[in-house]
Amino acid sequence: MITLYRCPTPTNWLCPCGRVQRELRRGGIEHEVVRVPYAKGRRPEVARLSGQRHVPLLVIDAEPICDSRRIVEHLRWLASSGPSGPPPSASSREPAGR
């Protein structure tokens, strides 16, 4: 089960939450969307799942992924290699700009 916790912005073009939702749709990935309030203090479920109150937050089989860039990277990795192997770790990649 995949759940995207995102802001209430009505379009997918103005925020990082929309970027993640566009990537999910582009990949044809079925997902549930939970829109949370703009106020970070009113996001207890996001805090419970991830330990922080920022969105977007993607939860795949009870595993939270934070940060739109990491989420999109993970979705693209799943699309290219499938869920059979481990995801790329941050320590195995070159720093950006090198």
C-alpha positions in Angstrom: 0.0 0.0 0.0 1.3 3.4 -0.9 0.1 6.6 0.7 1.2 10.2 -0.1 0.8 12.8 2.6 0.7 16.1 0.9 -0.3 19.8 1.4 -3.8 21.0 0.4 -2.5 22.9 -2.7 -5.2 22.3 -5.4 -2.7 21.9 -8.2 0.3 19.6 -8.9 2.5 22.4 -10.3 3.2 24.7 -7.4 4.9 22.6 -4.7 7.1 19.6 -4.0 4.0 17.6 -3.1 2.7 18.0 -6.6 6.1 16.9 -8.0 5.8 13.6 -6.1 2.1 13.1 -7.2 3.0 13.8 -10.8 5.8 11.1 -10.6 3.4 8.6 -9.1 0.9 9.2 -11.9 3.6 9.1 -14.6 4.7 5.7 -13.3 1.1 4.5 -13.1 1.5 3.7 -9.4 -1.7 3.3 -7.5 -1.7 5.4 -4.3 -3.9 7.0 -1.7 -3.6 10.7 -1.1 -4.0 12.3 2.3 -4.1 16.1 2.3 -2.9 17.6 5.5 -3.2 21.2 6.8 -0.7 23.8 5.9 0.1 24.4 9.6 2.8 21.9 10.6 1.4 21.8 14.1 -1.7 20.2 12.8 0.0 17.2 11.2 0.2 14.7 14.1 -0.1 11.6 11.7 2.8 12.8 9.6 4.9 13.3 12.8 3.9 9.9 14.1 4.9 8.1 10.9 8.1 10.0 10.2 9.3 11.8 13.3 8.9 15.2 11.5 6.1 17.3 10.2 7.1 18.1 6.7 5.4 17.0 3.5 5.5 15.4 1.1 5.8 12.1 2.9 5.4 8.9 1.0 4.7 5.7 2.9 5.3 2.4 1.1 4.4 -0.7 3.1 4.7 1.2 6.4 8.2 2.6 5.5 8.2 6.5 5.3 10.2 8.4 2.7 10.7 12.1 3.3 11.9 14.9 0.9 10.5 15.2 -2.7 13.9 14.6 -4.3 14.5 11.3 -2.4 10.9 10.2 -3.0 11.2 10.8 -6.8 14.6 9.1 -6.9 13.2 6.1 -5.1 10.2 5.9 -7.4 12.4 6.0 -10.5 14.6 3.4 -9.0 11.6 1.1 -8.4 10.5 1.7 -12.0 13.9 0.9 -13.5 15.0 -2.1 -11.3 12.0 -3.3 -9.5 11.6 -3.8 -5.7 13.7 -7.0 -5.7 17.0 -5.4 -4.7 18.1 -2.8 -2.1 17.6 0.9 -2.9 20.7 2.9 -3.6 22.2 4.3 -0.4 23.3 7.9 0.0 26.8 6.7 0.9 27.3 4.9 -2.4 26.7 7.9 -4.5 29.1 10.7 -5.5 28.4 14.1 -4.1 26.4 16.4 -6.4 28.6 18.5 -8.7 31.5 16.1 -9.0 
